[in-house]
Structures are given as C-alpha cells and as structure tokens.
C-alpha cells in the first residue's frame, strides 16, 4: 500500500485519514491490540482504497481498569470516544456511501450504535471477530445485516449464537483464533486472510 495517510486530530483523538476526494467513506475501528498494521486491517484499508473510499482509521486506547465495566458501558465508552470523529467527517462533505469496519472491541460501536441508526445514504458494516459473548450485542445484531467473520477457536465463538444470525453474511473459519489466524501455521493464515478479503470485496460491491 503506497498511499500514506494524513495524521489528524479532533476532539482530543487522533485518526489517520486516507483522502481520495470521493463521495464514499470507510471508518475503521481497531481492537485493543489488533491495530491497523495487522494483516486484516492493513489489507482491508488497501482494499477500500482500491474501491475508491476515503478511509478514516480512528486511533484510541483505554486503561485496563476501564474494561472492568459492564459490557454496555464498555460499548458506550468506545462510541463516545470515536463518534465525534465520525460525525465530524460525515459533516465535512456530502458523502453518499459509508462502510464501518471493526475488529473485536471496535465492533461494539458499530453493532450497538451505527447499525441501529437510520441513515440517508447506503451504509455497510463489517465485523471481524465480534464479541458475541456480550449478550446485548447479540441482541442488537438480530434482524440486521453485516459481513461477520469469526474463527471456531475464538473464545467468543458460539455456533448456537451464530445460528440466530441468519440474516448476516457469515464467514466462519475452522480452527482460527481471535486474530483469524491458525496458530503455528503461517501459510494457512495467509490463505485465510486472502479468502476473507475476497469475500469482503464481494460484500462491499453487491
């Protein structure tokens, strides 16, 4: 990926902005330790740029004790920190399409807030390893539609819960962990990443 982002700051929070000056924008929300230089998010960024989207990678971190709250409060915490940037960017120009991509912790504001909103333009949602063990998030996924990828070795994986989400585009990866990789199997992990990006591209272009 040759294009370099501009590092911007708004409301005390930093974000990386890849600007193509198009009418489509993608917001990205990382995990606690799965950052934007990790394979899935790095190549998702490259893919969205190829598809002509401006990309906003929101950079945030929280103290460990902040994760001792109830799940709903954790979700609200992430949303409160990141939403000013989302609102700022959506108000900056007349975008016609949006995509929200989240990994793990970063799926919470997407599921609990952005997927619940009615927008005046087309929006798509991508959930890499959502925290399905959070009951309120599972409820908020009901009757919605997103690209959802999770591995069977992920501690948040539950076939019973996934069976309730038949309205979603599901990518269930056998033996993949919370990073959507196979432990001690680099080549297979690369193939998984390629397969997920292929599915993601199809989902976005539908």
N, C-alpha and C positions, 0 to 999 in steps of 0.2 A: 504494500500500500504506500504509494509515493506521496499522496496528499498529506500535508501537515495541518493540524487544527490551530485555530487561534485560542489561546487561553483567556477566558473571560471570567469576570466575577460579578455576581448580582446577589443582593441581599445577604452578603457575607459568605456565599458559597461559590466555589469555583466550578466552571464547566469548560469542556473542550468543544469548540464549535467548528465543524467542517461545513463551510458555506459554498454551495453551488449556485445560489441565487435562483432556485427553482421554487415551485409552489407546493412542494412536498417536504415534510419534515419527519425525522425519526428521533425520538427521545430514548435514551438508554440509561438503565438503572442497574448498577453493578451489584454483586454480592458483597458480603463482608470481607472476604479475602479473594474472591474471584473478580479480579479487576479487568480493566479494558484492554490490557495487553495479553490476557489469557486467550487461548485459541478461539473459543466460541464467540466471544465478544469482539475480538480483533477481526475475525473474518466476517462476522455479521456487520460490523462497521463498513468493511470494504465492500460487501455485497450491497448494502443500502446506498453507498456512494455510486456504485455501478448502476443501480436502478434509478439514480437521479435525485436522491433525497439529500437535503441538508441533514446533518447528523449532530445531535447535541448529547454529549456524554456528561452526565451530571456526576460530580465528584463529591462524595460525602463519607464521613466516618463518624462512629459513635463510640462512647466509652462502654466498656464491657458491662458495667452495672446497669446501663440503660436497657440492656436486653433482659433484665430481671423483671420487667413489667409484664402485664397481661398481653397476650398476642394482639388484641385490638389496639392497645396503647402503643405497641411497637410499630404497627402499621401506620397509625396516626403520626407518630414521630417522624417516620421516613417521609410521609406525604407532606407534612408541614415544612420539612426542611427543603424538599425538592420542588414543590408545586409553584413557589414564586418564580423560579426559573422557567418552568413550563408555561405559566401564564404570560410572563414577560416575552418569551419567544413567540408565542401564538399571537400576541398583540403587536409584534414588531412588523409583520407583513401579512398579506391575505393568503395564508396557506389554504390549499384545497384538499390535501390528504395528510394524514398523520399515521405513524406507526409507533407503538410503545413496545420496547424490548426490555425485559427484566430477567435477572438471574438471581434465584434464591431470595434473599432479603429484598432485592429490587423488584420482585414480582408483587410484593404486598401492596404498594400504592396503585399498581396497575389493576389488580383484581378488585381491591376494596373501594377504589375511587374512580379511576379513569374508565373502567369498564361499566361503571354504574351511571355514567353521565350520558346525557343526550347531546350529541354534537351536531353542528350544522354542516359538517362535511364528513367524508369517509374516514374511518379510523380502524386500524387493525392492531391486534395485540399478540405478543409473543412471550411465552412463559417458559423459560429454561429452569427446570428443577424447582417448581413452586413448592411452598411449604404446606403440603396437603394435610399435615398433622394439625394445622391450625383450623379448627372446625369452622370458624366464622368465614375464613377464606373459601373453604369448600362450599359453603352455602352461597357465597357471592358468585361462585362460578356456575351455579345452576342456571340453565336456560340462556347462557351467554355463549360466545364463540371466540376461540383463540387457538393459536398454534401452541401446543403444550408438549414439551419434551421432558422425559424423566427416565432414569435407569432403575432396573429392578433391584440393584444393590444400594440404592439411595435410601437412607433411613426414613425419608418422608414418603417413600413409595408405598402405595396401598392399592392392590387390584380392586378391592371392594369399593374404595372411594372413586377410582377411575371409572368403574362401571356405571357410576352415577353421572358421568360427564360425556355422554354420547353425542352431545351437540358440538364437541370440540374436535379439532384436527389433532389427534394424539400420535405422538412418536414415542413408543415405549421401547427402550433399548435394553436388551438382555444383558445382565451382569454389569451394567455400567453404574458407576458410583455417583456421588453428588456433583462431581465435576464432569459428568457424562463421558467418563473415560473408563477403560478397563485397567485395573491395577496390574502393573508389570507387563503390559502388552501395548507397546508404543504404536506399532503398525496398525493394530486393530483400532486403537483410539483415534488415529488419524483418519481411518476409513469412516468411523462413526461421525466425526466432525464433518467430513465431506458429505456424507449421506444427509445429515441434519440440515446443512446449508442448502443442499439441493431441494429438500422438502420445503425449507423456509422460502426459497426463491419462488417456488410454485405457489405457495400460500399467499405471498405478497402480490403476485402478479394475477391472481384469479380475478 
